[in-house]
């Protein structure tokens, strides 16, 4: 079977191909190509993420500003309500009713409405105003300008108290809705003005988008967004963000939401747990994925120590290691978090999807594994026994999004004479997985290949730029820029950046000029819209790695658009900026060592308001009061898509786990 045919997914009948499900405890670094270090400096032992407050992440905007929680929204002042006696309320209602029953439309406006709607519909509209009824017009109106004129005419004729909407058939639905009338909207604007007369509680005129800061603890970004949108009863798509943040951490980032009133968004703070929002700002544009320049990290490494056999001191190891990390950086591997948290790595599922083996991919996703959500094990075992989607679905927890999507889809298909579902059914089930999840699998495979090539690149050629290495084409590098010949119709905009990043190979002249260093060198993830290194050794690496999986790096287009990978470029080396470290001693194993933005804000506000506060929580670091235990606090900034655990791996020379911990390797 040729690589090209396998890549297209047509050479093997996916329904017939069987996949061996590995019953392993999990994936280790070498399984995904993480095998080398930049320096030979000794490392040290320690525990990270013992508490989620030991791992702080603050987003850095494109303008270079570190995002912090600076407020917790605003308090809406309570409206002063006057108690109205029941007899007065009754009289007011009777007067309002009589006023509406006697209401008449001005003759000129009445004539226009009758001409548009006819006598019968006009009387119905009048009844809507008088008795708070609802109606739909008999006539439809295809012309947009006519519909606009009708909306305006209805508001003018009925004191802005009728709300009109057009249906899909361009008829008009009309109802009385005093709460949302334009008169009351003006009243509401007045009610939201602050002491300086600025509307929206001092934030100014409303715009389509509200940008805000999210401070969250022990939740990933998607989970946080799901909670917020569920509470507001809006779809997830109205919330946008620049990047996702770790779960087992305390993180601070900017998000945007569209078409929501500010007070409704702000009210979430009364309900949210482990999250708080603030820093509101109106904008005409939304946040978009990738619109950040990186993240700032504060990481506590508890129980830090060096091997007794080394004879070295922790402080000396730290100083030398941090110097090397700052000057030489670390291999910019995709960390183990990229490959999921179950026993079966996401990249192995991605491989089957790229091969078009839908059944094999589903078998992996639904398989019973050692490392899997415990509540899902019964459902997985049930699937293995009878492959009945209806029975399995009953037992599958809702948190298992991909699994539920697959099972729901399969309930709509019947098994064939062989007692199994057909290829079409399995393909349909795969495509019912939310797009961000199903593309995650194939992107994980790209990451796996990149890691393998990066390791070999460092092994073969070290950390010096050489002829054939790739660098990104800069805007002023016109003489070397290549003509873009991609077919626009076949290019998936979701799988590349909007800047059309291009690369070129270094020449001997480039190397002799000393203009480029290893910091500039990039490697591509496999795809149809990238350039591979001109070095035959590196190019052959892509071929050999992917040939082992039945694929060809030069044939990355697929019939299924989501799995047709354009590819991207990633720097081989990352260097942390602003690297600092601090050694702190303590006794209590759960003693807090660094303070979160929320704790700092709460205590600063309390101090300003002459309330009780903790002096130790006014700044990031808690004071060192001594103790038997030793902790190291590392602070640094990384660019986008870089993994902090990979920087710690280089510094500590320890294996990373898929939840971000560090552990010693047993040989």
N, C-alpha and C positions, 0 to 999 in steps of 0.2 A: 504494500500500500504506500503510495507516495505521500510525502508530507503535505503537498498542496491539497490532495483529495481529503486527507484527514482533517485538515484545517477547515475545509468547507463543511465538514460534518455529514457528508453524504456517502462516504465510503463504507461506513459501518452502520448497520441497522441498530439505532439506539435501543430499540426494544429488545434486541437479542444480546447486546453487550452487557456483561455482568461486571460490576465494580466490587472490588474487595474492600470491605469496610474495616479499617484498622481499629482495633479495640485498645487504644493507647491512652495513657493518662493525659497526654497533651503533647504539644509541639514544643521542641526546644530550639535554640537559636540556630544550630547547624542545619536543622530541617528546612529553614527558610533562608539559608545562605549567609547568615551572620557568623563570621568565623575569624575575622582579623581585627587587630588593634593598630592604631597609628604609632604609638610609642611603646617602648619596653619598660617604662617607669613602673615600679611596683604599685599595687593598689592597696585597698584596705577593706575590712569587713564593715557591715552595717545594715540596718533595716530601714527601708523607706516605706512610706504610706502605712505605717503602723496605725496612725490615725489619719483620717482624711484631711484634718487641719494641718498635717505636716507637709502638704503639697499645695501650694498656692500658685495660681496661674492668672495673670492679668494680661488681657489682650493689648496689643500695641497697634494703634491706628495707622493708616497709610501716611499720616502726617507726622508719625513718630511719637505720638502722645500715648502714654501708658494709661489704660482705662482703670479708674478707681470708682468705688461707690462713694459719692460725695453727699448724697441725701437719700432719704427714704420716701420720696414723693412729697405730697402735700396733704394737709388736713382741710377737708371741706367744712367751712363754718356751718353750724346748724342754723337752719332757717327759723326765724321767729314766727311761730304760729299763734294766731289768736283763736281762742275758743268761741265758736259761734253757737248760740242757743239753737236747739232743734227746731223751735217754731220759726226762727228767723231763716234757717236753712230751707225749711219747707216753703216759706213765702218766696225766697229767692228762686227756688226751682220752678214754682208756679209762674213767676214773672218771666223767667227765661223761656219756659214752654210757650206762654202766650205770645211772647215777642217773636219766637220762631214761627208759630202758626200764622201770624199776621204778616210775616216777611214777604215782600214782593221784589222781583228783580226789575231794575230799571228797564224802561221800554226798549231802548236801543239795544241793550245787551240781551234782553229777552228775545228780540227779533233775530239776532245773530245766532243764538243758541238753538232756536226752533228751526232756523234754516239749516243748521248743521245736523242736529239730532232728530228733528221732527217733533210734533206735538206730544206724542206718547212718551218718548224718552225724556223730553223736557220736564213733563209732570213727574216722572220718576226721579229725576235729579232734584227737583224741588222737594219731593218727599224725603230724599236722602238728607237734605239740609234740615228739614223741619223735624224729622223723627229718627234721625241717626240710622237710617237704613243703608243698604248697599245695593248697587245695581251695575249691570254691564250693558253697554250700548249695543243696539242691533246692527248699526252700521260699522264698517271698518274704514280706516283711513290710511292709505298706503303712503301718502306724501309726508315726509318728515316735517317739513315746514308747516304743513297744515296741523299736524299733531301738536307741534310746539305752540301754535296759535291757540289751539283748543285748551291746552293746559293753562295758558295765560288768561284766557277768557273766563274759564271756570273760577280761577282765583279772584279775578276782578269782580265777577258777578256775585260771588258768595262770601265776600269779606275774608278771603284767604282761609276759609274754614273747611273747604273740600279738598281732599287729596285724590289725585287722579293718576292712574298708571295705565300704560298700554300693554296689552297682552301679546302673545306670540302671533296672534292673527290680526294684530293692529286694531282691535276694538278697545274701548275705554272701560276700565273698572273705576268706579267712583264711590267714595265713602267719606263720612264726616269723621275727622280725627283731630279734635281740638289740641291734644297733647303735642302733635307734630306739626301744627299749623305754623305758617311762616310768621304770624303775629307772635305766637308764643316762643318761636325760635329767637326772635329779637329780645324778648323778655329774658330768655335763658342766658343770652350773651351778657345782658346787663347784670344778671345775678352772679356770673362767674368772674366779674371784675375784682381785682385786688384793691388794696387801699390806695394804689397809685392810678387806678382807673384802667389798668391793663387787663384785657379779657383773658379767659382761660386761666384764671388763678395766677396771672402774672407771666404766663408763657407766650402771650401774644395771639394773633389771629390763627385760627386752625388751618392746617394744610392737609393734603391727602395722607401723608405719612407722619407717624410719631416715632422718633428714634429714642431709645431708652437703654439704660444700663441694667443688666441682669447680674445679680450676685447670687450664686447658688452653691449648695453644699451637698456632696455625695449624690449628685444627679448628673447624667450626661445632658447635653444640650437638647437633643431630640425629646427626651423625657420631660424636660422642663417646658419646652414648647407645647407638647401634648397636654400637659396639665393646664397651662394658661389658656390655650384655645378651647379646651373642653369647658372650663369655667365660664368663658365668655361666649360659648356656643358659636364659634366661628371656625372655618376650615383652617388647617395647619398652614396652607399656602399663603395666608395673609401675613405670616411672620417670616421675616428673612434675617439672615445673619451672615457674618463674614467667614466664620469657621466654627467647627465643633470643639468642645472642650472636654477634658477628662471627666469621668464619673467620680472616681475615688480621689476627690480633690475639692478645694474651695476655689471657685473661678469667678472672674469678672469679665464681662464682654458686652459689646453693643449689639442691639437688635433693632429691627424696625417692624412696625405693624401698620396696616392700611385700613382706612375707613372705620376707625373706632374713635369714639369720643374719649377725651383725655380723662375725664372723671371715671369713666367705666374701666379704663386701663388701670388707673391709680387705685381703684377699689380692690384690685386683686390682692394688695398687700394685707387686707384684712383676713384673707383666706389661705394664702400660700404658706407652705411649710418647707423650711429649708431653702427658701428663696425669698428675695426681696428685689423690688425694682425702683428705679428713680432716674434722675438725670434726664428728664424729658426735654425733647427739642423737636419742634415742628419742621418738616422738610417737604420739598416737592419731589424728592427721589427716595427710593428704598435702599436698604443695605443689600449687598450682593455677595455671593460666595467668593472668597478670595480677596476681598477689599480690606486687607490688613497687612501689616509689615512684619508681624511675628507675635511672640508672646514673651512676657517676663515671668520668671520662675523664682520662687523661694521654696527650697526643699530641705526638710529636716532628715538627716540620716542618724537614726538612734543607735545606741550601743556600738558606736564606732570604735574600731581597734585594728591594729596591724597584727600580723602573725607573730607569735612569740619567737619563732625560729629566725625571723628576719633580722632581729636585733635593731630595727629602725624605730624611730619615734613617729607617732601619728602626725605631729605638726610638720616634721620634715617631709614625710610622704605627701602630705597635703600640699605643701608649698611647691614641691617639684612637680606633682601631678597637675596642679592648677596652672602652673607656668606652661607646661607642655600643652595642656588643653587649650589655653588662650592663644599660644603661638602656632601650634600645629593643627589644632582642631580634632575632629573625630570623623570616622567614616559615617556618612549620612544615611545609614541604613533605615529602611522602613522597619519600625519596631514591631515586636511580637503582637502588640495590640491591633496592628493592621490585619492580623490573621485570625481574629475572633478569639473566643474564650472557650469553645468546645474542644473535645478531643480531636475532631476532624477539622483541619485548617480550612479557612475559607478559600485559600488559593487552590486546593485540590478540587473543590466544587467548581471554582471558576474554570479550571482546566476542562472539566467535563462539559461545561456550557460552551466553551470555545470549540470543542469537538462536536457539538450538536448532540451530545448524549444526554437527552433530557431525563430519561428514566434513571440513568446512573446518578445524575446530580440530585434528583429527588430522593433516591434511596439514601444518599449521604445526608441530606438535610433532615430526613425523617428517622434516621437510624438511631438505635439505642447506643449511647456512648457513656464512658466513665465520667468525663467532664461534660455535663449537660444540665440544664435546669431540672432539679430533682422532681418538681411537680409534673414534668413532662414524661418521665420514664415509663409510667404505666401506658400512656398513649403510644409511645414509640414501640414498646413491646407488643402491644395490640396490633399495630400496623405490621410488624414483622410476622405475626402469626396468621393474619387473615387478609391483609391489604384491603380492608374495608374502610373507605374514607368516612362514611357516616358514623360508624362506631368509634373510630379513632378521634373524630372531631369532637365528640362529646367529652372525651377525656383530655384533650389537648388544651393547656392553659392559654388564655388570651394573649399573654405576653409573648408567646411564640408566633410572631407576626408572619414570617415566611411559611412556617408549617401550617398555620391556619389558612393562609391564602391558597396553598397547594391543595389542602384537603377540601376546602369549599369548592374549588374548581373541579376536582375529580368527582364530586357528588353529582355533577351535571353530565357525566359520561358513563357509559355502560362498558363492562368488560367484554372482551371478545371470546371466541370459542376456546382459546387457550387459557382462559381464566384470568387474564391480565388486561390492563388498559393498553390502548394503542399509542403509537408515537404521537399522533395529533393530540390526544388527551393529555399526555405528559408535557407536550410543548405548551398547550393552553394553560396548564397549571403553573408552569414556570413563569409565563408572561403575566400571571395574576399576582405574582409577588410584587410589592411596591417597587417602583423603578430604582429608587436609591439603594434598595437592598440587593436586587438582582445584579445591578452593575457593580456593587461592592465586591461580589465574588470574582468577577473577571478582572477588576482593577487589582485585587489581591494577587492574582496570578502574575500580572505585570510587575507588581512589587517583588514577588518571589524571584523572577528572572533578573530584575535590576540588582537585587541583593547579591545574587550569585555572581553576576558579572563584575560588580563593584569589588567584591572580595578578591576575585582573580586579577582584576586590574591592579590592585594594590600589591598583591603577591608578586606579580610579574614585573611591574615597573616602579613600585614605590610611590613616594609622594612628590614626584617631579612631573611637570608637564612635558609631553614628548610629542614628536611628529605623529599625526593621525588622531590625536585626542580632539574632542569636540569642545568648542566654546560657543556661547550665545552671540549671535550677530548683534552688535550695538547699532543704534540709529545712525551714528556717524561713520559706520564701517561700510560705506556704500560700495567701495571697489570690490569687496568680496561677497556682496549680497547676491544670492541666487534668485533666479526667477521663480516665482511661485506658480507651479503648474498643476496644483491639485484640482480635482473636479469638484466644484462647489456644491453640486447637488448631492454628492456622496459624502459630504463632510459633515459630521455630527457636531454641531456647535457646543453641545453639552459636554463633549469629551476633549475639549481643548480650551485654551485661554483666548480671550477676545483680542489679545495683542498680536496674534499670529507669530509667536516666538519661533525663530529660526536659528539654526546652528551651522557652523562650518568647521572643517578640519584644520588643525594647525599645520603650518608648513615649517620647513627648516628655517626659513627666513624669520618666521614668528618666534621660534625658539631662540634663535641667535639674538633677536632684539631684546630679549628678557622682559618683554611686555606682558607675558602671560605666566601665571603660576598655577599650581594645582588648585588654588582657590577658584580659578576661572573654569576649570574643566568640568564638563557635564557628561553624563551617560543617559541615553534615552531608555525609556520603557518601550517594549516592543509595540509597534503600531504601523499603520500605513501612511502616516503623514509626518514621519520623522526621518532624520538622516542617521545612519549607523556610523560608528567610527571607521575611518579609512584604514586603520590598523587591521591587518588580516587576522592577527591573533585574537583581537577583541571581537571582530565581526564573526569569526568562527565560533567564538564562545556562545554567542546568541544562537547560532545554528545548532550546536551540539546540545545545549541545555534544552531547547525547545523540541529538537528531534526526538529526545528521550520521551517526550510527552506526545509525540505524533503530530507536531506542528512545525510550521515554517515561519520564522520572523519576518520574512518578506511577503507573506500572504496573510495579512491580518484583517482583511475585509470579510464580513460575514453577511449572510442573507438577513439575519436578524439585526436590525440597526443598532440596538442597545449593546450588542456584543461585537460590533464592528469598531475596533479600537484604533483611534488616531495616534495614540502615543503622546509622550511629553518628555521634557528634559529635567534632570535633577542633578544638582551639584554633588560631586563625589565627596567633597569635604565641607563640613560646616564648622565655623568657629564661633563659639559663644562670645557675646559682647558683654562688657561690664561685669566680668566674672569676679565675685567676691566670696570669701568664706569666713566663717566665724565658728570657733569652738566654744561650746557651752557645756557646763557640768550640771548634773541634776541627780536626784535620788528616786523620786516617784516615776515608775515606768510610763505612766500616762500623763505626766506633767506637760502642760502646754508650753511650747518653746517659742513659737511665733504667733502673732496676732493677725486675725483676718481683717479685711477692710471694714466689715460690719462692726466688729468689736472696737476697732479704733474710732470709728465714727460715733458709735454710741457713747463712748467714754469722753470723747472730745466735746460732744454736745452737752453731756451732763456737766462737765466742768464749766463750759460757757454759761450754763443756766444755773450755776451754783447749786447743783444737785450732787448726790453721792456718786463718786466715780472711782475707778481703780487706776492709780498712777502707772502701774506696770503695763496697762493696756492702752496707753496713749500713743505708743510707737510700735513699729513692726516687731522688734525683738524684745522678748521678755528678759529681765535682768538675770545675770548669771549669779546664782546664790550658792554655787558649789554643790558637790555631791560625788558619789561613787561612780556614777555613770557619765559617759561622754557622748555628746551629740555634735555633729557637724552640720551647720546651716550653709547651704550653697545658694547664691543668688546669681542669675545670669539671664541674658536675653538671647533668644534664637529666632531665626527667620521662619517664614511660613513652611509648614509641612515637615519641619524637623522635630525629632522625638527627643524629649529631655532625657528619657531613660537611656538613649544611646550615648548621650553625653556622660551620664553617670557611669555607664558601662565602661567607657574609655578611662574614666577617672579611677573607678574602683576595681576594674579588672574582674568583674563578677558577671555571671549569667543573669539575664533579665527574665522575669516570668511574664506570662501573658496578661497579668493584672498589674504589671508595672513594678513588682517587687524585685529585689536583688537577692541572689542566692549563690552559694559557693558551688562550683562544679565538682562533682565526684568523678574520678577517673578510675 
